[in-house]
Amino acid sequence: MPQYINHQAAPVIRIGSSVLFIASIAAVMGSLPVPQATTVATAVPADKSAERTMIGFEPLCMAEMPGVPMSLCFMPGTSAEEVNQVTQRLVSQWAKDLAERPLAGEGDGGTAYFSSTRWQLTGSSAQGAPANLTWSMPADGLSIPDDLAGGAASPNNLNATFVTKFGSLEAGKSLLRQVYARWSELSGVNYTEVTDDNAAWGALGSTTRGDIRVVGRTFANAGGVLAYNFFPNNGDMVIVTSNSNAWSAANNQRYFRNIIAHEHGHGLGFDHVCPANSSKLMEPFITTSFDGPQNDDIRAAQRQYGDNYEPNDTYNTGSAVINESGSTSLPNLSIDDNSDVDYFKFNANIGATITVRVSPQGPASYLNGTQNANGSCSAGTSFLPLAVHDLVLSIYRGTSTTPLISQNVSALGVAESITNYPVLASDVYSIKVSSASTTDDVQLYSMITTIVATAPLIGDFDG
């Protein structure tokens, strides 16, 4: 089974005593009893109900009800009682508004809309297809509702907070850019920063504002909440600026950047993964022992959006990233399902030799599982990320569909190599990476290519 976790049923809120916690409020909505005399009550089949336990809540009838898929960040040391107070306020507010909300899929793409585990964009909705997203920061003063407690709206003040915390607005934006740049480097998601037209909060992305809008505001009753984020097709993020004192400046503001990176992981459609052993960004408990997405997080991103060089599934769309002389090292590539192939094009002259090696990428094994219904982490099961696909390595000349050489001699999970293949004619060549397996899952790999040109002969050839 796939070892990345995509958004199906969001995890229940839980808090730890010494680590930052991220929780999804969609589980709160799922823990509500089905309301009477509303379209929601009749829209949920009875066989989809189940029992779920929350901190401070008795087991309740859980149904797949429409709501607001939203992820929260809590500060270290936030008590379970305080978490319950926040969640109870949310339950009360959202239960009150529930009958007025459209069913999932019938809204305008805002907070009541969630249709998939990835962004659904024109020309980019299929699993493995790259996505182009825009992001923006509205000006301070934009009215932001209280999605935590249903209290009064408050003006956006993230721009001023960046100046206070980081010395300038640009310094704060630079941290956001670093987070988006890293996700882009590791996936097929491309980000463009745009100017925001300051349209009302909740307005969809357009040519005048980002698909992802990042704001901040103070909350009178935020407790230990640091930030929250919506799932696709929204992706908007609200940072609780009244708790900005929790942001540590160490390691280039890694604390802040990992909050943003994790929350945007939810904004890409990813759920929590377990166990909480400080090996994955999308664990329920955030750690600053590493920087940004890790192997399992990269697998999630590339499963849904492909790697950074997609689309390169044909000769015509092949990636021209290989140096014509010397070595080229390309990490964080992937076969994202059971039909994906990757082409890499380059020019080579007669007399040259081609050496290429593709190696499955990742740790030998790690534990991976879902978050339990009560918010605790499962122990997970052992997963072997190196042995998902049996990689096949081939070299082609020009537009020919017949490989000059194809290599698939190593066992599953072991590198494949072609060494010193001679170039007999100057032309465009392609390296194709494919799979001999039928597993519908993602295999990360790296590729190192070395092209050595034959030195010209020097001397008197006239006799």
N, C-alpha and C positions, 0 to 999 in steps of 0.2 A: 504494500500500500504506500501511497506517497507519504513522504516524511515531512513535507511542509504542511502548514495548517492554513487553510483558506477560510474565509468568513462564511460559516454556516449558522451555528448557534453560538452567540457570543458568551464568553465566560462570566461567571458570577463574581461580584466584587469581594475582594479579600485584601487584607492589609498585613504587612510585616512590621516588626518593631525597629528594624535598623536599615531597611532598604527601601528604595523608591518603588512604588507599586503602580501598575497600570491596570485599569479595569474597564470592562465594557458595559455600558449601561443597557445595551440591548438585552442582557440577561435579566435586568430588573424588569423590563417590560415583559419578558418571558415568564417571570415569576408571579405576575399579577393574576388573580382569578379572572376568568372570562366575564366581562361585564354583561349585565342583563339589558335586554331591549335595545341593543345597538347592532348595527350592521356587522361589527367586528365579531360579536358573539356567534352569529350564524355563519360567519365566513370561515370558521376554523373547524375542520373535520374532527370528530371525537377521537379518532384513533391516533391523533397527533399529540394528545395530551400526555403528560408525565409528571412525576413528582420531582421537586427540586428543593434543596435546603439552602438557605442563605444565613449569613450571620445575623442573628437577631430576629429571624423570621421562622415561623413554623413551616413545615412542608405545605406547599400550595399546589393547586392544579395549574400546571404550566401548559400554555398553548402557544402555537406559533402566531403571535399577534403582531400586527403592524405597529411600529413605534419608531423611535429615533435611535438608530445604531450609532452609538457615541462612545468614545473611549476616554477615560479619565486618568490623570496622573495624580497620585497622592505623594505628599512629602514624607520623608523618612520619619518614623516615630508616630505617625498618625494612628490614633487608637481605633479599635474596632467599633467602639461606641460612636465616635465621630464619623466614621465611614457610614454607619447605619443611619445617622441623622441626615447625612447628605442623600443617601439612597432613598430614605423614606420620604424626604421632601420631593425628590424626583418622581417617585411612584405616585404620590398624592397629586402633584401638578399634572403629570402626564395622564393619569387616570381620568382626571377632570376634563382634559382636553381631547381624550382619545376618540370620543364619538364624533368630534369635529374634524379629525384627521382623515385624509383619503387613505384607502387601502394601499398597501405596498404595490408599487408599479402604476398607480393611478394618479400620483402626485405630479409635481412640476420638476422633479429631480432634486427637491430640497430635502429637508430633514426627515420627511416621512417616506422617502423613496430609497429602496435598495433592491437591485435586480440581479446582481451578479457578484462574483468574487473578484472582478477586475473592472476597470473602466470600460464602458460601452461607448465608443466614439465612432463617428462616421468613418468607415473604411478601416476601423481597428477595434474589433470586438471579439475576435476569435482568440482562443487560448494560444499563447505563443506569439501573437502579433504585437509589434512595437506600438507604443502610444506616445503622442506628443501632447504634453500638458503645459499650461501656462500657470504662473503664480503671481500674486500681487499683494501689496500691503496698502490697504486703505489709509487715508489721512486720519490723524487723530480727530476725535469729535464724532465719528460715525457712531450712531446708537447701536449698541450690542445688547440683545436681550439676556436675561438671566436664565440660562438653560439648566442651571444647577438647582435653584430653589424657587423659580417662578417669581422672583422679586422684581424690583424696578430695573429697567434698562440702565445702562451706564455707558459713557462715551469711550470709544477706543482710545487708549493711551499708550499703545505699544511703541510708537515712534519716540515719544518722550522717554519711555522706560529704557529703550536702547541707548539713548544719549546718556542717561544716568548710570546705567550698568556697564556699558561698553565704551563710553567716551564720545560716541557719535552714532548717528543713525546708520551711516555706511558701515561702521564696525559691526553693528548688529545684523544688518542685511548680509554682510559677508559671511556670518556664521550660518544663516539660512542657505545662502548660495553653496556653501561647502557641503551641507547635508544633501541638497538636491543634486549637486554635482557627483557626490559619491554614489547615490542611488542610480544616477544615470550611467556612471562608469561601470556599474555592476549589472546593468539590465538594459532592456530595449526601450526604457522610458526616457524621453528627451524633454527637458524643461526649458521654458523661455520666461524670463522675468518681464512683466508688462506693467504699464501704469494703470492704476485703479481709478475708476471714475466715481468712486464713493457712492455707488448705488446702495440702496437699502440692503441691510444684512440679510442673507438668504437668497439674494439674486444669483441666478446661474452665471457661470462663466460665459464670456462673450468676447468680442473684439475690443471691448473697452474695460475689461476686468479679467482677472485670472480665473481659471478653473478651480484653483486652490487660492483661497484668500486667508491671509494670516493677520489676526488682530489680537489685541490684549485689552483687558479691562480689570478693574478692581471688583471684588465681591465682598459683601458684608458678611456672608455666611458660607464662604468657600471651604472653611476648615483647612485640611491639608491638601486640597486639590491644587495641582500645579498647571494643568492644561487639559484640554479635551479636543477630540478630533472626530469628524464625521467620516463615514465610509462612502465609497463610490456609489453613485456618480456625483459626489459632492466634494469631499476632501478638505473642507474648510477647517481651520484650526483656531481655537481660542486659547490664549495663554493667560493664566491668572497672574496678573502683574502685581497684585497685592502680596503674593508669595514669592516675589523675585529674589528676596533675601536668601532663598535656598540655593540659588545658582552659584556653584563653586566656580572660581576662575581657573582652576588647575587644568593643565594639559589643553591649553587653547579652548577653554570653556567646554570641556568634554561633557560635563554634567548636563549643561543646557543642550548641547548638540545631540547627545544620546536621547534626551527627552523628545526633541524634535524628530530625530530619525525614527524612533520607535512609533511615535504618534503618526508620522507620515506612512509608516508601514501599514498601520490600520487604514490610512487614507488610500493606500494602494489595494486594499482588500484582504489583508492578512490578519489572522487571529493569533491568539497566544499559543505558545508551544511550551511543553514541559519535558523533563523536570527542570526546576530552577537551580541550575548548577553553573551559572555564569558562563555559558558557552554560546548563547544565542541572543540576539537583540530583542526578538519578539517573545522572550520569556515574560511571565507576569511580573517578575521582579527585575527591575533594571539594575545593571551594574556598570561601573565606570572602569572595570578591569580591562576592557577592550574599547576600541573606537569604531562605532558604526556597525553596519550589517556584517554578520559572520556567515559561515558556510551554509547553514540551514536557511538563513534569511535570503542569501543569494539564490539558493535553489527555488525558494518561493517566488522571488521576483522573476527569475528566468523561466520558470514554468509558465507563468502567466503572460510575460511580456517579451520573452526571448532574451538573448544576450545583446551586448552593446553593438554587435555587427549585423544584426538582423535588419532587414530581410536579405539573406544571402543563400537562398535555397536553390538557386539555379546558376548556370554559368553566367547568364546575362547580369544577374544581380550579385555576382561574387564580389567579395570584399578585396579591394586592391590595397592591402596593408602590409604585404610582405616585401622586404627590401630585396632589390635585384642583386645585391652583392652583400655578403656577410650574413649575420644571424638576425632573426626576428623572433622575439619571445612574446607570446600572446596568452596571458592567463585569463581565467574567468570566462571561458567559452562554454557552450553547452549544446547538447542534443536535448530539446525540450519535450519531446514526446516520441511516439513510435513511428513517426513518419518524417521527422525533421532531418535535414541534411545541411551541411555547411560547405560553401565553396569559397576558396581564397585564391585570387588571381595574381600573377606576376609575370614579368618578362624574363626570359632566359636566353642566352646566346649559345651557339654551338660550342661544344667543348666544355661547358660548365657541368658541374655535378650538383645534384639536389639531395639534401639529407633532411628528413622531417621526422619528428617524433611527437605523438599525441599521448598524453598521460591522463588517466582519470584523476580528478582533483578533489581533495578533501581529506579529512581524518580517516583513519582505517575504519573506525566505527564510532558511533555515539548513541546515546539514549534519546529517544524522541517519542512524545505522546501528547495527548490532549490535556487540557485543564479540566479537573473534575467539576461536577455540578455544584459542589459546595465551595468552590473557589480554590481549593487546594490543588497542588500539582500531582499528577500521576507519576509513577516511577518511570514510565516509558518503557519501550522495548528497544533492543539493540538494532541499529540500522547500519548498513554497510554502504556508504555513499560512493565508494569506488567501484562498486559492482552492480550498478543499475543497468548499464548498457554494455554490450560487447562491441567496442569501437572497431571500425573498419577504416583503413587509410588507403587512398587511391590518388594517382597522379594522371591528369589528362592533358592532351595537347590541343590547343585551339578549341574549336567548337565540337570536336569529336565526342561522341557519347560512349566510346569504347576506351576503357582505361589503359594507359601504357603499362601500369603495374598496380596491383591491388594487394594489400597486406592485411591478413586477419589470422595470424598464427598464434597469438598470445591468448592466455586464458582470460576469462571474464575478470575485469578489474585490474588488468595488467596493461602496460603501455604497448603501443604498436609503433614500429619504426621502419622507414625505408632509408637505406644508407647509400650515399654516393651514386645515385641514379644518374646515368650519363645523358646529357642533352645532345641529341644528334642533329637538331635543326633549330635555328633561332625562331622563336615564336612566343605567343602567349601561352602560359601553362596554368593549370589549376590544380590545387590540392583539394580533394573532397574528403570530408569526414562524415561518416554515416554509422549506422548500427546494424549488427546482425541479430539484434534482439527484438522482441515484440512488446517489451514492457512500456506501458503508457505512463512514463514518468520522466523526470529530468536527470540527465547525467552531466555534471560539470567536468570540464577537461581543460588542459593547457596544451599549447602547441609551440614547439621550437623548430624553426626552419633555418637551415644554413645553405646558402648558394655560393659555391666556389667557382670562379671563372678560371679557365686554364690560361696560364701566362703565355703570351705569344712567343713563338720561337724566334731567336735572334741569331743571325749568322749569314754566311755567304752560301746561297743555294744555287749558284751558277756553275759550281764545280770548279 
